[in-house]
Amino acid sequence: MGEPLDLLSVKNLRTYFLTKPKPIKAVDDVSFSIRQGETLGLVGESGSGKTMTALSILRLLPNSAKIVNGEIIFNGKDLARVSEAEMREVRGNKISMIFQDPMTSLNPVYNVRFQISEAILAHKKMRRSEVYQRVLELLKLVGIPSPENRLRDFPHEFSGGMRQRIMIAIALACNPQLLIADEPTTALDVTIQAQVLELMKELRAKIGTSILLITHDLGVIAEMCDRVAVMYAGQIVEYADVYSVFKNPTHPYTVGLLRSLPGLNIGLGRKLYSIEGVVPDMVNMPSGCRFHPRCSKVMDRCRTEAPPFYIVEPKHYSRCFLYSDLE
């Protein structure tokens, strides 16, 4: 699925928790690419493997988890196989990550100047005065008012939205080529969410950073992304540009997600659509297609055979037997 100008190309990635009696396949045969300057959305329910995919890219996995197969090609190097010393040069420098909760991601005992400076000094050799100017520049970039007066403030002295801006400033400290944003607006109210998303769009336009945006919010996907990968139970089930996915969703799971969105045309007394059932137990995954116990279009072969990706239309892929006749 990759193209010549891909910044990141993930191929057949498998990340398992090595538990007994059998491993938990948190990420199972995942492939996607991110081009220079684009935003790719990774969307799906909680527990679908989105965050584990991001942590695999940065090799920040828990001790019980391991990349067992696949490639993570970034700037021509396979991050799944480089040394830990090489990965430290990549993390926070060429690839940065904004974690889910700004309330707990910042260290409460250090002021913001120290925390942003730490991110810079980990990768850059700069004089104290240069670091100070860079910290001010970053705080201005992310829209912190009167940054000179806030440098010595601690995280608890900022609102949730301002803490998220500081997290973005830390992530951008070394001008990364790729920014991974894991649910960057989850803990924020609607007005602040819109501000943070607008800020990310402005930063992408200004500095050309590619973004991997992880979310369960399809509205955020529509607003922010160029392409989207829909994840379910550790696998990508649909992969295309955003317009195609919203205009012509092909996988029954994607169709269900879009039908679940509330709309202005829903009358009083009408129930919102919901996908029946629950996300499968990752220890005891269903045989065949992982979505078949919840699928309204299930066929006999879905219960026993695992569907491959089918090309529904150019650059639009769907992991569903409904399109097997297109091959």
N, C-alpha and C positions, 0 to 999 in steps of 0.2 A: 504493500500500500504506500510505500515511501516515494518521495520525489527527490530530484537532485539537490534542491535547495532546502531540504529538511535540516533543521537545527538539531532535533532529537528524533530518533527513530527507535521505538520499542517493538521488538519482534519476538512473538511466542513466549512472552514472559510468564514464568510460573514461580510463585512465591508461596511456600507451604509452611504451616506451623507443624513442626515435627513432633506431634503428640502420639501417644499410644492409646488404643491399638493400631490406629491408622492416622495418617496426616490430615490436617485440615487444609483444603486447597483454597486459600484466601484469594489468590490471584492465579487464574488457570488459563493459560494460552491467550494472553492479552497482547494485541498488536495495535499500534497507532503511531502517528508521526505529528510533529509540530514544526511548521515552517518558520522562517525568519519573520518576526514582526506580527505573527498571527496569534489569536486567542482560540485555544481548543477547550471546549467544555466537556467535563467528565461528569455525567449525571446518573443518578440512580437512587434507590432507597437506601436507608441506613443499613449497613452490613453487607453491601454489595461488593466491597473491595476497593472503593475509590481511594481512600486514605492509604491503604496498604500498597496500592500501585505507586502513589507518590513517594511513600517512604522507601519503596524498593529502588526508585530512581536515584534517591540520595543515599541509599544504603544506610538508613537509620532504623533498621528493623529491630524488634525485640529479640532477646537472646534465643527464644524458642522458634523464631522464624528464619527461613533461609531461602535465597533465590536458588532454585534447583535446576532451572533451565531458562534459556532465552538470552536475548541481547538487548542492551540499552546503549545505543550508539549516539554519542554526543560529541560533536566536533571531530568525528572520525575515530573516537576511542570508545571501546566497550566498557562502560562503567561497571558492569557486572563482574569484570575480571581484572580491573586495575587494582593496584595496591592501596592500602588504607591511607598511606601518605599522599598518594595522588588524589584520592577522594577528598582529603582535607583541603586540598588546593581548589577543588571544584565547589564544595559546599560553602555557601555564603559568599562566594566570589563570582563564579560563573553561573551557578544555579542557586537561587535563594528560595526560601519557603516562608509563607505567612501561615502560621498555625491557626487552629480553629477558634480558640477563645482568647481574645486580647486581655481579658480580666486576669488570666492565670499565666499567660505566656511571658509577661514581663516580670523581672525579679523585683520584689517589693522593697528590698533593702538597698538598692542602688538607684541613683538619680538617672534621668534619661540621657544626660550628657555622657555619663560613664558607659551606659549600655550601648549607645550608638557608636561611641568611640571604640569600644571593645570589638565591635564587628569590623570596623575599618582597620584597626591595628593588627587584627588576626591575619590580614592578607596584604596590607600595604605598608611600605616603609615611608613614614611621613613625620615631619616635625610637629611638635605639640600645637604650634600656631596654625599649621595647615589642617590638622585634625579638627581643631576648634572651628575653623572656617567651613570645613566640610560638614560638620554637624549642623551648623547654622543653615547652610545651604539646603541640607536635607529636610530640616524642619520647615523651612519656607516652602520647599517643593511640595510637601504633603499638606500644606495649609494650616500649620500651627500658628496662631496669631501671636505677635510679640515674642518670637522664639528666644531672643536674648534674655528675656525675663523668666523663661520657663526651663532653662538648661539645668538648674539645680533642683527642679521639682521631682518628686517621686511619683511612681505610677498611680498611687491612690489619690493624688491631687488632680488627676485628669478624668474627664468623662470617658464612657465606653468608646464613643466615636473617636475621641482624641487618642486614646490608647491604641486603637486600631491603626490610626495614622502613624503613630510612633513605630508600631510593628512594621508597617510598610516602609518607613524611613530606614529601619535597621536592615530590612530585606534588600533595599536599593543602595545600601551604603557603598558597595563596590561595583555599581553599574552592571548587575548580572545580565547575561544574555537570555536567561530563562527565569521567570518568576512563577513559582507554584503557589497558588492561593487556595487553601483548604477551607472551604465554607467561610470566607472572609467577612460575611455579614450576619452570621447566625445569631450572635448575642446582641445585636443592635436593633434599635427601633427603626421603623420604616423610613423616616426622614433621614436618619443617619446612614442607613443602608444605601439610599440613593446617592448621598454625598460621597461615600466610599467608592461605590461603583463608578461614579463620574470621575473621581480622582484617578482610579486605575486606568480608565480610558485616556485621560489626559496624559498620564505618565507614559503609556504605550506610544502615544503620538509623539511625545517629546523625545524620548530616549530609545524608542524602537525595541523595547524588551518584548520577547514572546511570553505568553502567559498560558499556563495550564490551570484552568479554573475548575475547581471541584465543588459541586453543589448538588442539592436535591431540588432546587428551585428552577423550574422551567422558564419562569419569567426573567430570571437573571441570565439564563442561557440565551434567550431571545435578544436581550438587550446588549450582551457583551461579546458573544462568540461568533467566530467565522465558521467553525466546524464543531461537531458534537459527536461524542462517543457515549452511547447509552449502555450502562453496566447493569448486569443482573447476576447475582450468585457467583461472583468472581470472574465473569466473562463479559466481554463486549458483545452485545446482541444486535446493535445497529450503529452504523458509522457513516456519516455523510456531512455535507455542508448544512448549516442551520436552516436555511430556507427549505431545502428538500425534506428535512426531518419534520418540520412543522407543516409543510404543504402536503407532503405525501409520506406519512409515517408507514413503515412496512412491517415491522415486527409487532406482534400482538401486545407485547409489553409496552412498547413505545406508544402504541395507540391507546392503551389503558391509561398511561401517565397523562397523555394530552386530554383524554376525555375526563380525567379527574379534576382538571383545572376549573375553578369556579368562574362563571361568566355573568355578564350583566343581563343576559337574556334568560336566566334561570328564574322561573316563576315561583311565587310563594307556595310553600308546601311541597315543592319538588325536592327530592333527595339528590345530593351530589353522587355522581358515579364513583364507584370504588372497585378496585381489582380484588376479586375474591381470594380468600386464602392468605397465607403469610409467606414471607421469604423462607426458603428451605433451610433446614438444619445443615450447617456446613460440614458436620461430621458424617451425616447420613444423607448425602446428596441424592436426589431422584435419578433413576436411570434414564438414559436417553436425553431428551431436551430438558434442561433444568427448570424451564418455565411450564412444562406440560401440565402439572397438577392444577395450575391456576388459569390455563389458557382456554378461551372460548372456542378456538379453532383447532383444538387438538385432534390429531389423526393417530391411527394405530402405530405407525412407525415412530412417532414422536416419543412413545413410551419406551422404546428399546434402542433407538439409534440417536446418536448425538449429531445434530445438524452442523455442517460446515458453514462458512460464509458464502453466500451467493451474491453475485453482482446483479442488483435489481435494475440499475441504470448506471451510466458512467460515474464512477467515484461514489456510488451509494451501495453500501454492503448491508446485508441482513442475514442473521443466523437463524433461518427459518425454512422448513421444508415447503412452505407455500410457494417458494420461488425456485424449487428444484427443477422445474421444467424449463427455466431460463438458461440452464447450463448446456 
